[in-house]
Each structure stands twice: as structure tokens, then as C-alpha cells.
Amino acid sequence: MDFSKIRYCGYCGKMIPVTKNGNTKYCRTECYKQNKAKHASAFSRQKAFNAGLIRNDDKADLLFSVFGENCYISARLLINQEFDWNIHTGETMINNNIAKKLIRYAYTLFKNQTVIIWKL
């Protein structure tokens, strides 16, 4: 047996039979299908997150164009537009406030249920 040609399954870690095509990365069809399903699910979640991020950014754009910069607005305006507070790309500091980043905008939600929208 040529030990330089031993290959291991990319899903389960078992040895790939030497009878399999040299380009295959999986020992069985089941491993291939399981790996494909796992990656499809992750891709679907990422696609949904990106769509939500775009929707949130568009809602922030609309309010920013109406109220402008450094204006405190009621969080109710975003709630009424079904703004998803859990979708953002991270946090940053703007004027000593922690702001949640979207795409073109960021926002700070204060304890008194007011929001400032910042243009990035």
C-alpha cells in the first residue's frame, strides 16, 4: 500500500477507499450529502442575515433623510417599521456612544427609548 496516497474523509474523518476517484473528498455518498446540507444551511442563514441587514439599513436611511444628523427620534418609529434590533454587523464608538453598525448607518438606542442614527 502506498502511504502517500492515503486520504481521509472531509466529513467523518475515516479513510477514503483507494477505489474512489482521486479527487473525491468523502468516503461515502452519505458524508457528501451531510456536508452539503450543513453548508447549505449556513449559506441560507447568512443570506437571510444579509437581507435583514439591508432592510435595517434602508429603514435607517429613510429616517436619517427625514430627521437628519444628531437628532433624537423615538424608537417607536423603527419598531413600527419592523426594524430588527438583533441584526447588525458589530459595534463602534461614535461621540462617546456605543453604536450598532449597519451598512451605511449606525444607531444608538438609549434607555429612554430614543435613537440617534449616525451616517458612517
C-alpha positions in Angstrom: 0.0 0.0 0.0 1.3 3.4 -1.0 1.0 5.5 2.2 1.5 8.8 0.3 -2.0 8.2 -1.3 -3.9 7.7 1.9 -6.8 10.2 2.1 -9.3 11.0 4.8 -12.9 11.9 4.5 -13.6 15.7 4.9 -16.8 15.0 6.9 -16.3 12.0 9.1 -12.5 11.6 9.1 -12.5 8.0 8.0 -10.1 6.7 5.4 -11.3 7.1 1.8 -11.2 3.8 -0.1 -8.5 3.6 -2.8 -11.2 2.5 -5.2 -12.7 6.0 -5.0 -11.8 8.7 -7.6 -8.6 10.5 -6.7 -10.4 13.9 -6.5 -13.1 12.8 -4.0 -13.1 14.3 -0.6 -15.6 12.0 1.1 -15.6 8.3 1.9 -19.3 7.7 1.2 -22.2 9.4 -0.6 -23.9 10.0 2.8 -20.9 12.0 4.0 -21.0 14.1 0.9 -24.8 14.8 1.3 -24.4 15.6 5.1 -21.6 18.0 4.4 -23.6 19.7 1.5 -26.7 20.0 3.8 -24.6 21.6 6.6 -23.1 24.2 4.2 -26.4 24.9 2.5 -28.0 25.6 5.9 -25.1 28.0 6.8 -25.4 29.7 3.4 -29.2 30.1 3.9 -28.7 31.7 7.4 -26.1 34.1 6.0 -28.3 35.1 3.1 -31.3 35.8 5.5 -29.0 37.9 7.7 -27.7 39.9 4.8 -31.3 40.6 3.6 -32.3 41.7 7.1 -29.2 44.0 7.3 -30.2 45.6 4.0 -33.7 46.2 5.2 -32.5 47.7 8.5 -30.1 50.0 6.6 -32.9 51.1 4.3 -35.1 51.9 7.3 -32.3 53.9 8.9 -31.7 55.7 5.6 -35.3 56.8 5.4 -35.4 58.2 9.0 -32.0 59.8 8.5 -33.2 61.6 5.4 -36.3 62.9 7.3 -34.7 63.8 10.7 -31.1 64.4 9.8 -28.0 64.0 11.8 -27.7 64.2 15.7 -31.5 64.1 16.1 -33.1 62.0 18.8 -36.0 60.1 17.5 -38.5 57.8 19.1 -37.6 54.1 18.9 -41.3 53.6 18.1 -40.7 54.8 14.6 -38.3 52.0 14.0 -40.5 49.5 15.8 -43.4 50.4 13.6 -41.3 49.7 10.5 -40.5 46.3 12.0 -36.8 47.1 12.5 -34.9 44.1 13.7 -32.7 45.2 16.6 -30.7 41.9 16.6 -29.3 42.4 13.1 -26.2 44.5 12.9 -22.5 43.9 11.9 -20.9 45.0 15.2 -20.4 47.9 17.4 -18.3 51.1 17.2 -17.9 54.2 19.3 -19.4 57.5 17.9 -19.3 60.6 20.1 -18.7 58.5 23.2 -21.8 56.4 22.4 -21.8 52.7 21.5 -23.4 52.4 18.1 -24.5 49.3 16.3 -23.2 49.3 12.7 -25.4 48.5 9.7 -24.1 49.1 6.2 -24.2 52.9 5.6 -25.5 53.8 9.0 -25.2 53.1 12.7 -27.6 53.7 15.5 -27.6 54.1 19.3 -30.6 53.0 21.3 -30.8 54.8 24.6 -32.5 53.7 27.8 -35.3 56.3 27.4 -36.3 54.6 24.1 -34.8 57.2 21.8 -32.5 56.5 19.0 -29.8 58.5 17.1 -28.9 57.4 13.6 -25.3 58.1 12.5 -24.1 58.1 8.9 -20.9 56.1 8.6 
